[in-house]
Amino acid sequence: MITFTARSRSERVYRLHWLLPDYEWELENRDDSQGIGLRIKSPYGWITLSVHSSFIINHSSLSLVRAGELVHGQRDVQPYEGWVSHIYGQKSPALSFAVELSSAYNIEITSEFIFPDSAA
């Protein structure tokens, strides 16, 4: 869990960002408006990234970029987003998952990865 502390009562944008492998993906619909789930299909099964916050997270709060292209959400994307470089001079597509929340107050954001059962 990460807690962002506001030193003054001015509006700030807090951003949580994960760079994930370039796998098939889907967003989970949740009844909980303070959480969002992203599932990616790895060679070992579905991995779930759950993000919860002390503030409301909705689909306009998140974005997903792959290889410089916005695949979900609404925001300006830089051409270098959604790439990973394992060795110098070579780049491969990746999923750049971000959640942005605005608040003038303290905010807590929790990320939880749920991996497939290795016994299955």
Backbone bond lengths (Angstrom), bond angles and torsions (degrees), N, CA, C in turn:
res aa  C-N    CA-C-N  psi(-1)  N-CA   C-N-CA  omega(-1)  CA-C   N-CA-C  phi
1 M - - - 1.441 - - 1.524 107.72 -
2 I 1.310 115.05 137.51 1.460 122.46 177.06 1.517 107.52 -114.67
3 T 1.312 117.03 132.38 1.452 121.22 174.83 1.518 108.09 -114.14
4 F 1.322 116.41 122.25 1.456 122.02 174.85 1.518 107.11 -96.50
5 T 1.314 116.54 128.07 1.454 121.40 -177.31 1.515 110.15 -107.46
6 A 1.316 115.52 125.39 1.470 120.87 178.36 1.523 108.75 -85.33
7 R 1.328 117.53 123.20 1.469 121.55 179.50 1.525 111.15 -82.32
8 S 1.303 116.18 -23.30 1.460 120.73 176.62 1.521 107.68 -136.93
9 R 1.286 117.46 168.48 1.465 121.60 -177.19 1.525 111.81 -93.89
10 S 1.324 116.48 44.75 1.461 120.17 173.88 1.524 108.32 -104.48
11 E 1.308 115.75 148.80 1.459 121.90 -177.61 1.527 110.15 -63.62
12 R 1.324 116.19 132.83 1.462 122.90 177.80 1.522 108.98 -131.88
13 V 1.314 115.42 155.78 1.463 120.87 174.46 1.524 107.07 -107.54
14 Y 1.321 115.88 124.40 1.457 122.69 177.26 1.519 107.58 -106.23
15 R 1.353 115.79 136.41 1.465 119.75 -174.02 1.517 110.11 -131.20
16 L 1.337 115.64 125.85 1.454 122.66 172.59 1.518 106.67 -106.54
17 H 1.325 117.29 132.32 1.463 121.03 -174.55 1.524 109.86 -133.94
18 W 1.331 115.97 133.34 1.461 122.81 174.24 1.522 108.68 -126.41
19 L 1.332 116.88 133.98 1.464 122.52 173.14 1.524 106.27 -102.78
20 L 1.325 115.74 117.57 1.457 122.39 -170.71 1.526 110.73 -119.28
21 P 1.338 117.30 160.83 1.471 120.23 178.16 1.525 111.80 -61.48
22 D 1.302 115.57 155.59 1.466 123.17 -179.14 1.524 109.87 -81.84
23 Y 1.331 115.29 75.68 1.460 121.93 178.87 1.525 109.48 -113.09
24 E 1.323 115.48 165.62 1.462 120.79 170.09 1.529 107.23 -55.39
25 W 1.332 117.34 142.62 1.458 120.24 -175.96 1.525 111.06 -138.58
26 E 1.322 115.25 160.81 1.465 121.89 172.05 1.526 108.27 -155.90
27 L 1.328 114.89 146.39 1.460 120.72 175.47 1.514 108.62 -89.89
28 E 1.321 115.99 139.90 1.455 120.62 177.48 1.516 109.67 -90.74
29 N 1.308 116.25 135.72 1.461 120.74 172.60 1.520 107.85 -81.19
30 R 1.307 115.89 128.87 1.459 121.02 -179.59 1.510 110.15 -122.54
31 D 1.310 116.32 144.79 1.462 120.57 173.18 1.530 109.87 -75.91
32 D 1.323 115.81 -25.19 1.458 122.14 -178.61 1.525 108.91 -77.75
33 S 1.326 118.32 112.31 1.467 121.31 -176.90 1.519 112.39 -75.14
34 Q 1.319 117.29 -4.99 1.453 119.57 178.57 1.523 111.36 -102.92
35 G 1.324 116.69 17.14 1.446 120.08 179.43 1.513 111.74 -147.20
36 I 1.323 114.37 157.21 1.465 121.61 178.45 1.523 107.08 -143.19
37 G 1.304 117.08 149.28 1.454 120.84 179.10 1.519 111.03 -127.23
38 L 1.313 115.95 135.79 1.455 122.50 174.18 1.518 106.63 -119.66
39 R 1.329 116.02 127.11 1.464 120.87 177.13 1.516 108.65 -110.39
40 I 1.327 116.00 135.06 1.460 120.97 174.69 1.528 107.77 -124.34
41 K 1.330 115.01 140.85 1.468 120.27 -175.80 1.526 109.60 -95.72
42 S 1.322 115.36 101.03 1.459 121.23 178.41 1.524 109.32 -85.52
43 P 1.326 118.29 170.55 1.469 120.21 175.93 1.535 112.56 -61.87
44 Y 1.337 117.80 -15.87 1.460 122.59 -177.44 1.528 112.72 -102.83
45 G 1.332 116.92 0.06 1.453 121.47 -179.41 1.526 110.73 126.23
46 W 1.316 116.03 -176.37 1.462 121.58 -177.14 1.523 111.12 -76.26
47 I 1.324 115.52 132.05 1.465 123.39 173.36 1.524 106.48 -108.96
48 T 1.317 116.66 133.24 1.460 121.36 179.97 1.519 109.77 -111.19
49 L 1.315 115.84 130.61 1.462 122.51 171.59 1.520 106.56 -108.72
50 S 1.332 116.71 112.23 1.462 121.70 177.72 1.520 108.47 -103.17
51 V 1.318 115.50 130.45 1.462 121.09 177.78 1.520 107.43 -121.09
52 H 1.326 115.54 125.87 1.468 122.23 178.38 1.519 108.85 -122.93
53 S 1.309 115.19 153.49 1.457 120.47 -178.05 1.522 110.08 -144.09
54 S 1.333 114.43 159.30 1.459 119.77 173.90 1.533 110.39 -76.14
55 F 1.329 117.71 -6.81 1.460 123.24 175.53 1.522 108.83 -118.38
56 I 1.301 116.58 165.87 1.461 121.94 -177.17 1.527 110.49 -68.78
57 I 1.331 115.19 130.58 1.462 122.06 173.05 1.519 106.46 -110.64
58 N 1.321 116.63 126.14 1.461 119.87 174.89 1.522 108.12 -130.91
59 H 1.309 116.72 178.72 1.465 120.00 -175.18 1.525 112.45 -64.75
60 S 1.321 118.41 -21.87 1.465 119.23 176.77 1.526 111.12 -78.74
61 S 1.346 117.14 -12.97 1.463 121.58 178.70 1.524 112.17 -83.82
62 L 1.337 117.74 -13.78 1.457 118.85 -173.61 1.518 111.77 -121.43
63 S 1.324 113.60 158.63 1.460 119.68 176.64 1.519 108.73 -143.45
64 L 1.313 114.37 154.13 1.454 122.00 177.38 1.519 107.31 -135.73
65 V 1.333 115.12 123.35 1.461 121.64 -177.00 1.526 108.05 -121.53
66 R 1.330 116.01 137.70 1.471 122.12 175.91 1.518 108.25 -132.75
67 A 1.323 116.62 123.81 1.470 122.48 174.97 1.531 112.03 52.82
68 G 1.335 116.43 44.45 1.458 121.02 176.81 1.509 115.15 78.67
69 E 1.332 117.90 3.53 1.463 122.46 -178.15 1.526 109.96 -117.30
70 L 1.313 116.65 135.07 1.456 122.17 175.74 1.524 108.90 -74.55
71 V 1.340 117.14 119.98 1.464 120.83 179.19 1.525 111.92 -106.23
72 H 1.332 117.45 -14.06 1.463 121.59 173.58 1.524 109.14 -157.40
73 G 1.318 115.54 140.38 1.458 121.23 177.55 1.512 111.77 103.22
74 Q 1.329 114.30 -172.60 1.456 120.97 -179.37 1.524 108.85 -140.22
75 R 1.305 116.64 107.31 1.463 122.23 174.88 1.516 108.95 -171.36
76 D 1.315 115.59 164.98 1.461 120.31 175.21 1.522 108.51 -75.91
77 V 1.319 116.13 137.78 1.458 122.28 -177.08 1.513 109.47 -116.30
78 Q 1.317 115.68 138.40 1.458 121.58 174.77 1.534 108.81 -88.34
79 P 1.337 118.48 147.50 1.476 120.37 -176.12 1.533 113.83 -65.11
80 Y 1.319 118.42 -17.65 1.468 121.03 -179.39 1.536 112.51 -88.93
81 E 1.323 118.21 -4.57 1.461 120.70 -179.52 1.524 110.53 -79.65
82 G 1.332 115.66 146.84 1.458 120.22 176.83 1.517 113.76 81.12
83 W 1.317 115.72 27.16 1.464 121.41 177.08 1.530 109.09 -129.65
84 V 1.320 116.06 154.10 1.454 122.00 172.57 1.526 107.63 -133.54
85 S 1.332 115.81 146.43 1.467 120.63 178.45 1.523 108.48 -123.84
86 H 1.335 115.30 110.90 1.463 120.00 179.21 1.522 111.12 -81.90
87 I 1.337 116.13 -29.05 1.467 120.62 175.50 1.524 108.08 -137.89
88 Y 1.297 116.55 156.65 1.457 122.51 -176.65 1.529 110.90 -57.76
89 G 1.330 116.04 133.54 1.455 121.80 173.92 1.522 115.46 86.36
90 Q 1.330 117.31 -2.44 1.458 119.31 178.65 1.522 108.80 -127.02
91 K 1.317 116.12 138.97 1.460 119.60 176.97 1.517 109.42 -129.16
92 S 1.327 114.16 149.54 1.456 122.16 179.15 1.520 108.18 -130.92
93 P 1.334 117.74 149.58 1.457 119.84 177.94 1.530 111.51 -61.37
94 A 1.313 115.50 147.86 1.456 123.65 175.39 1.524 107.40 -145.08
95 L 1.318 116.66 168.02 1.462 121.50 175.76 1.522 108.28 -100.54
96 S 1.303 116.38 120.13 1.454 123.12 177.64 1.525 107.77 -102.46
97 F 1.328 116.26 104.98 1.466 122.92 -175.49 1.524 108.81 -104.85
98 A 1.329 116.98 124.71 1.462 120.87 -178.29 1.526 110.98 -133.94
99 V 1.321 115.07 143.39 1.456 122.72 173.29 1.526 106.62 -121.56
100 E 1.323 116.93 125.19 1.464 122.20 179.23 1.516 109.50 -119.22
101 L 1.331 115.60 127.96 1.456 121.75 -179.95 1.518 109.38 -128.66
102 S 1.321 116.49 140.42 1.460 121.93 178.72 1.515 109.62 -107.02
103 S 1.340 115.81 135.84 1.449 119.82 178.49 1.521 110.05 -163.92
104 A 1.305 115.92 150.68 1.455 121.71 172.33 1.524 109.98 -97.63
105 Y 1.316 116.36 1.60 1.463 121.75 -175.95 1.514 110.77 -120.45
106 N 1.336 116.45 174.70 1.457 121.34 175.98 1.520 109.34 -61.51
107 I 1.318 115.52 149.31 1.456 120.62 -178.47 1.528 108.72 -141.96
108 E 1.314 116.01 141.75 1.458 121.86 176.43 1.524 108.73 -115.12
109 I 1.335 116.08 136.17 1.461 121.77 177.08 1.524 107.29 -130.51
110 T 1.322 115.82 131.14 1.457 121.57 179.65 1.525 109.25 -121.31
111 S 1.327 116.14 133.17 1.460 122.38 174.12 1.528 108.31 -113.19
112 E 1.325 115.80 136.28 1.459 120.43 176.79 1.518 108.80 -135.62
113 F 1.327 116.17 125.48 1.455 121.89 174.85 1.522 108.78 -96.97
114 I 1.320 116.43 132.06 1.460 121.55 176.27 1.525 106.84 -118.36
115 F 1.335 115.70 115.52 1.458 121.70 -176.22 1.521 110.79 -97.49
116 P 1.338 117.08 154.28 1.475 119.15 179.51 1.527 110.77 -63.19
117 D 1.309 115.05 150.73 1.450 121.37 178.02 1.517 108.49 -66.92
118 S 1.332 117.23 122.30 1.469 120.60 -177.18 1.522 112.08 -69.31
119 A 1.333 117.82 -17.05 1.462 120.53 -179.80 1.525 112.54 -80.73
120 A 1.322 116.09 -13.42 1.475 118.99 -176.52 1.505 111.98 -77.53
